[in-house]
Amino acid sequence: MALATNILVNGEWTTRTFDVNSILRHHDQQDKDAASTIEELEVAPKLGLLTQTVIRSPLVHWILPARLRDNSKHDVAFIGDGFVQIKELRADGILWDVLRKDDFGARIRNARVIGSIKDYETDPDVLNTSTHVKAESINEDVQMSDGSVSEDFTPRVALPLPPQWLLLQLDTGDSVFLTINRLKNGKTEFIHSKHRVSKPMLKLQPGMHLAVDPSSRFMVVGCSEGVFAIYSLCSRDNLKQQHMSTSSPKHVMSETQIFHNGVILKMEFLYPAPNDDQHVILLVLAIIKGKIRMLLYEWDTKHDLKEVTARSSKGYMLEKTRQVPLLLIPLTIKSSFILVYDTSMTVCQGIIEGSPKMAYFHDRVDEPTPLHHGLGRPLWTAWARPSRLESHKVTRDDLFIAREDGLVKFLEIDSEDDDFLTADNNVGQLGTNCGTALASLDYPNKKDNRSGDLFIVGGDASSGGTYLLQARKIPVLTEPIPNWSPAHDFVTTYKFQPTPVGLVVNGVAPRQDVDLIVPKPDRIFACVGKGSQGGVTELRNGYEANIGLEVDYESVIMDAWALSPSVDMSDDIEPHVFLLSVGDRTAMLQLAGDASEIIELEEDATKLDLTNRTVTAITCGQYIIQVTEQSIVVAHISTEGHLYRLEDILRVDQESGIERSGSKIENAAIQDGFVFFITRLPNSNQSAFLHILDLQLVTNDMEVDTEPTVQTLYHIEHDISAITTGSIMGCLFVVMAGWSRDGFVVLTFQSLDGPRRDVVTNTSSRDKSSRLDTITSIAFLSHAAGVFSLVCGTRRGMVTVFGISETTFDIVSTNSKRIGDTPARVSKDGFLSSGYSVFVSCDSKAYVLTFEARRPCALTQSLSFRIDQIWLSDALKPGLQQPKINSIVRMRPPQTGSLSGSLLVISGSQLLITSLSANAKLVPRHMALGGTPTRILYSHHLNALVVATSLAGKSTLLFIDPTTGQDISQPLDEKTKEDVPFASGLGNTNERIFRLFEWFLTKGSRIWYFIIAATSTSRLLIISIEERAPPGQNGSHLAEGRQICYYTRHKFKSNDPVYSATGLSEGLLWGAGAKLSYDVLDLDEKKFKRVATYDLPSPATDIICENGTIYALTSCHSLEILKLEPSLFGGFRIIRTHGDQLARASLHQLRLDNFFQRPIHLVSDKLCSVVGLWPTHNAKADTLEPVFEAALHSSIIRFRSGQCRPIWDPTWSENFKTSASYPVTQCDALGLSVTGSLIHFAILDFKTWRLLRFLMDLATRSKDVCEFTYRNDPMPLDTMTEPNTMMHIDGDVLKTILRERGLEALLGCDIEQATEDSRRTFKRFTTLLEDVHEGALQKDGAAEYFIDQAYADLEFYLRPVI
């Protein structure tokens, strides 16, 4: 068959004939060309995902008292899913941080303590060294810093083995024996050894049960069912022999596995008779053939473990009427034990004799406390054995048992009493929920002469704490322990679409942030807790300064000095002396050593000059040296002081004839008995002089010269703004910073008898925000041979660190970071046993600069340092509003081995005495709500947090001021506008609010502002807002007096719960059940009209609508992309454009833009995974292609965007944003898990992913980096991209490389003679690194150059997020 057709050829129509086969071949070729084109264009991009843990979960499962250093330290181990935090209970009754380990890379499944205190106390090595170690520890803690960083190599002290070890069972099957070792520089470190269970146990969850023999000679590791292993542990003498050659001795001597057909419920070792210490008794509770049986295993310590069998294969069956026991508690007498049920308890005796007898007690029902959650009875969750005298423990055993709602019961068992159980009393209620983490210690507070049992509670669904139980009293909170788990939702203050300037909505003008040069990082708020303990927690990172004493002074304090003339004495009760600069005078306060009182001293009692303003003051041995504007004072603690007036020591310059009367001291610095000070002639801006006064304070018993001479070093021709002193090549120098007439910063170095050196710095910079300005304060540091550093604070809030050569005084490096917009004041911390840090105050905030003890970077030659903000906290005010900080001073540390001393913080006219944490950490601020918060929203329009809360089981909305933490909400009646307890549509019992968002309704030129709430009771509420001031405020809208009133304007009702909703400019898109509905407001009829609906495969838990595209995340079918478009017949229609090829139990989503002009969708699910979906276009069937997938430790319940990085982060700099060195995103992606951990997500391009994947592959095969999870398989020949989980980079693993500086070892650069494998590995490393930087690196650079560049890259990608 042929067809004729006309074709235009060369401008003329021509008739040609084609057969059917020719036409079909032509169209078939077109289809192939189109298909190949589509396939070529729609290949999903190769992108990686970098995750790092920003905040770890605070949830504590075990609190174990342990002696991990020596018998005098009361260490307490807080153990969670992936961390071990060691705290010390000090003499003041407060828990102090000691050490933390959170790089296990695996989940901790169980934990116990091993080690015999009796064996430690009778160890000859301990008896011989205890006196020497005690004296050495006291001397180390009071040393003054010499200004040098400790060396990387810190040899261990030859101390005896510690009394006890922590036994951790990981989900990898490893038993980890962990303890603390002291280093010679006074610091501590973890040491450990490990032992892996047998292969048959690896698939049965080994470590679900863990028990240790009371004498610590045996331990047992139980699986969930079928098998458990018994281990014989090495004696202390054996461990001591191993300790001579290694710091990680092996603890397991022999082992055996015991198999049985049953599910293991509980297992514990029972206590043998006092005269039968060779007898070992193991009790196992198991379900065998549907019945609960007690299996008893007994053996002698001298027998082979292979011979251990159950006394009876059938065991002893428990009564059918009793349910599964909640707790199994072994008693110290008569080899008996207690079984705790939900409704009763029982004591079992005689099981060793073969005839167990059960004595039931506590059949009464104690009413639930107000902290109970749920409808059933509260359950008993934990127990603890208090510390008692040895004479008491011979015949009696005391126990505390805690219930989940905070009720505590005391039990006393007496073996000599016929009733055996002699006490069963409720001692009171803890002010928190109690989980499995509970411990009891002696309360050692010597200051308030109180004694009793101290409960340490980890908290469950609320914060924990320490509670003191005194005789015949109820437990009293002494110290809170923060806990922000469980977390339900979180929000940042990130503003994606700012409200137009001048916009007025509902008569209320929105607040606008002032456009400052200094950026304002976003804040993070989370909904945490349940019941009356629930609230909103602000997540902040930095050093915690806990306020212990607060003193109000009569006037504003400009500056302060904490003086300690008795620092070389060993008396802790010596008072602290504070010198205050107040206006044009000085005040002196004295704080008692026990902080019982603080008094102001008169001038006659101080031996100091209080009539003039103090410029500087220090403690030098037993002297106090004070420099005021008109005098220099030297005061001794036991002799009279000497005051040198400025007008007396400054005489007429005979050579120049200049009269210096009327001068005053502007700046001064003191070191080694020399006082350097600068004076200026009156009414002169340029005539300044540098003087030196030698006080000859060489020894403490030397008398002070009553008429010392002042030497004028030179006449200064430019302004001097800061002065300090330091030792350069063994000579004392004074260092001054000034501003020349030409507009340059001048650094001047002047020795006592040598010539001065002037160094002019370059103040120009491409980035205006980082240009060097007038230096207002300066600190001298010496960190490496041949180079010293100057830490400078500038007038406009910059902190600049100059690295300067000791020989040439040339500036070899400069490192500047902006921390604020007001003058930055730097001061060196003088009370450190090793290393150093610098305090900075700027913008009414305080910071700690910590300098890392490692060689300077080969790329920049600069000294690396870290900045962390200091956050003030108050144990009695968890929602404390951050006070403004004027200055900060370190106080003399106590003599009791404190790891961190106290701080004197000046805030306006207040003096705050605080304790400073040893390290930077999360410092939460908790704002209590009195109910369970479920959803949270930050409103820029209202500058308030909107929190959906359940109060006493009824739903409501609370508006919280983020600054004060106060509830400023007031619900109104819809018609009368009178105050009501709940707005219309809220206040329903057992109702939850699923979705909360702001909606700006736009109609023409009119805009209305509403809050939308979607509820579980099938309602969608439109809520109107009115902001007003309470009576007497005269219409003020200040945060202290404003009030936000709200009422329900309109309700949508449905037959199914409303899980999600979002707002469009003209209507609402919401999902009830599995149906989407779009309603638009008709102004003429003044009601909403439904214009479109769509049926989803499962309910939509989250909806995003942008530019007519709907992103609907369903509960069971992952992400659905829909299109909202006008219909041909009027109204709108919703059509499906994309869908995920895999059904996922989704939780939340986040849309990330600017990747290949098409967004990447992050989707989390209930299987703890996060997947990146990329939508295809113009394909035959458009889908969502998975680009990467990450398997996390816990599920992400909520994603948020935010710019939370600190203001000194390089991405805030305009100069950095325009450079092409690193990719810069507009905001960061954050994810929150229900356990309270916060994860950061970053998209990587393919070249960067290849480099980081290569480093991660090396790390996961290294015992030094991944010591508990390393792999033994060989390195892949090429970087693998399949499966999609390979595109995930675990930033926590890379952080270990960065922290330990482990690149050299991974790449084989630390080997003296390189092997062929190491050369091949390093070649591949340099190739990948050059690809990332696209040829910008040196072609023939040394190995050190490439390694430092890789460290710089890692530091950028893993830098702090908050």
Salt bridges, closest charged atoms under 4 A:
ASP28 OD2 - LYS32 NZ 3.62
GLU42 OE1 - ARG1158 NH1 3.12
ASP70 OD2 - LYS73 NZ 3.76
ASP75 OD1 - ARG69 NH2 2.61
ASP81 OD1 - HIS61 NE2 2.96
ASP81 OD1 - ARG107 NE 3.55
GLU88 OE1 - ARG69 NH2 2.88
GLU88 OE1 - ARG90 NE 3.11
ASP97 OD1 - LYS87 NZ 2.53
ASP97 OD2 - LYS921 NZ 3.13
ASP102 OD2 - ARG56 NE 3.33
ASP102 OD2 - ARG100 NE 3.34
ASP103 OD1 - LYS101 NZ 3.01
ASP103 OD2 - ARG1299 NH2 3.12
ASP123 OD2 - ARG236 NE 2.84
ASP123 OD1 - LYS240 NZ 2.91
ASP125 OD2 - LYS240 NZ 3.14
GLU136 OE1 - HIS132 NE2 3.36
GLU140 OE1 - ARG182 NH2 3.65
ASP174 OD1 - ARG196 NE 3.00
GLU189 OE2 - ARG156 NE 2.81
ASP213 OD2 - ARG217 NE 3.93
GLU255 OE2 - HIS195 NE2 2.87
GLU268 OE2 - ARG112 NH2 3.98
ASP276 OD2 - HIS279 ND1 3.24
GLU298 OE1 - HIS279 NE2 2.79
GLU298 OE2 - ARG311 NH2 2.20
ASP366 OD2 - HIS362 NE2 3.51
ASP366 OD1 - ARG364 NE 3.53
GLU390 OE2 - LYS393 NZ 3.15
ASP397 OD1 - ARG385 NE 2.91
ASP398 OD2 - ARG388 NE 2.97
ASP398 OD2 - HIS392 NE2 3.03
ASP405 OD2 - ARG403 NH2 2.84
ASP424 OD2 - HIS362 ND1 3.94
ASP424 OD2 - ARG364 NH1 3.57
ASP424 OD1 - LYS409 NZ 2.94
ASP448 OD2 - ARG450 NE 2.73
ASP453 OD1 - ARG388 NH1 3.03
ASP489 OD1 - ARG1198 NE 2.82
ASP489 OD1 - ARG1200 NH2 3.15
GLU538 OE2 - ARG523 NE 2.87
GLU538 OE1 - ARG925 NH1 3.26
GLU544 OE1 - LYS921 NZ 3.19
GLU554 OE2 - ARG585 NH2 3.04
ASP559 OD2 - ARG825 NH2 2.53
GLU629 OE2 - ARG613 NH2 2.95
ASP653 OD2 - ARG660 NH2 2.96
GLU666 OE2 - ARG680 NE 3.07
ASP758 OD2 - ARG756 NE 3.56
ASP773 OD2 - ARG795 NE 3.03
ASP773 OD2 - ARG796 NE 3.41
ASP829 OD2 - ARG890 NH2 2.73
GLU852 OE1 - ARG854 NH1 1.78
ASP868 OD2 - ARG866 NE 2.82
ASP961 OD2 - ARG1042 NH2 3.43
ASP979 OD1 - ARG1028 NH2 3.28
GLU1027 OE2 - ARG511 NH2 3.12
GLU1027 OE2 - ARG1042 NH1 3.02
ASP1079 OD2 - ARG1090 NE 3.25
ASP1082 OD2 - LYS1089 NZ 3.25
GLU1085 OE1 - LYS1087 NZ 3.75
GLU1085 OE2 - LYS1089 NZ 2.94
ASP1102 OD1 - HIS1148 NE2 3.58
GLU1106 OE1 - ARG1151 NH1 2.45
GLU1120 OE1 - ARG1136 NE 2.53
GLU1125 OE2 - ARG1133 NH2 2.57
ASP1140 OD2 - ARG1144 NE 2.57
ASP1153 OD1 - ARG1151 NH1 3.03
ASP1182 OD2 - HIS1138 NE2 3.94
ASP1209 OD1 - ARG1359 NE 2.56
ASP1228 OD2 - ARG1205 NE 3.08
ASP1228 OD1 - HIS1240 NE2 3.17
ASP1257 OD1 - ARG1253 NE 3.25
GLU1267 OE2 - LYS101 NZ 3.02
GLU1267 OE1 - HIS192 NE2 3.26
ASP1273 OD2 - ARG1261 NH2 3.08
ASP1273 OD2 - ARG1271 NH2 2.72
GLU1282 OE2 - LYS46 NZ 3.91
GLU1300 OE2 - ARG1299 NE 3.54
GLU1316 OE1 - ARG1319 NH2 3.21
ASP1317 OD1 - ARG1320 NH1 2.82
ASP1331 OD2 - ARG1250 NH2 3.07
GLU1344 OE2 - ARG855 NH1 3.99
ASP1348 OD1 - ARG855 NH2 3.08
ASP1353 OD2 - HIS1333 NE2 2.83
GLU1355 OE2 - ARG854 NH2 2.88
GLU1355 OE2 - ARG1301 NH1 3.57
